[in-house]
Amino acid sequence: MDFSKVFAPISSRLEEFEKEFRSVLATDSAIIRDITEHIYGAPGKRLRPALLFLTSDNHNESVKYAALAIELIHTATLLHDDVIDESRTRRGIETVSHKWNNLISVLMGDYFFARAFGLLVKADSPRLMASFARATERVSVGELNQAFYTGNFEIAEETYLRIIADKTASLFACSAEAGAICSGRNGNIIESLKNYGENIGLAFQITDDLLDLIGETKKTGKTLGSDIREGWVTLPLIKALQNDNGNSHNRFAKMLGGDVKQSDFEDVLSFVRDNGGIEYAEQRARQYVEKAVDILNGLDGLPMKNALENLANLAAVRDR
């Protein structure tokens, strides 16, 4: 199972989305045009608009605007992320911050935020607008907290999970909730689908953090060990440090967040493996998938229920 198979029932909607996405970013500004064309070179998996389509029955204008807005907001957060992380590549191509500069990347992210909320105004749904506002606020809080805890080797698992819930799961939750809102579903179903999205978002981020250690650069589009080089302590390392009886905090504190050599990265990876960090993170990701599937099992009348379950299962087993 892969994303193309999961999204097969909505393939035509995703094709239309791509046309609309290019259309809403059409501009007379040469710099915006150049940047958007660069970003189109590696468009990503469109997980958030796809999730929105899978939770919506309607094909009305509000669904279209919400799908475009969620992808614009996600892209804006990536542009800001790459500045914070000083990333050189994303999805196998140069980041905007590296190809141009940090200022351009931040301003382009701001532009995407503005375009997103302009589209949401057209949807004319206070409930939809409130959902997006909450999610965007959570993303900002998550980014701030991650910056605050970067380099902190005493970070607790609970804190890490709260940060990735805000930073990543919030937009998955918003996508699932928005699709239900646009379809006029009742409040209980909207809340359930929102919680489903939250859980698969957590599973996706934990798996992403695992792939930063054990993935393949060719598939992920990023250099392995980027979290280590930035000093961000993710779940596999948190658990390994908890299980270790030695003095590894001090040893890794001198290494992480600096000029990490390949041999240093291999040392960290061996330490994480030997102390159960990989296995534990895989288990936690799977637990969130199971929660998401349990939520779906409690809902009736969802046309795309099987696809939503497949998407949840894919969150913890993908290789990119």
Secondary structure, 3 states (H helix, E strand, C coil): CCHHHHCHHHHHHHHHHHHHHHHHCCCCCHHHHHHHHHHHCCCCCCHHHHHHHHCCCCCCHHHHHHHHHHHHHHHHHHHHHHHHHCCCEECCEECHHHHCCHHHHHHHHHHHHHHHHHHHHHHCCHHHHHHHHHHHHHHHHHHHHHHHHCCCCCCCHHHHHHHHHHHHHHHHHHHHHHHHHHCCCCHHHHHHHHHHHHHHHHHHHHHHHHHHHHCCHHHHCCCCCHHHHHCCCCHHHHHHHHHCCCCHHHHHHCCCCCCCCHHHHHHHHHHHHHCCHHHHHHHHHHHHHHHHHHHHHCCCCCCCHHHHHHHHHHHCCCCC
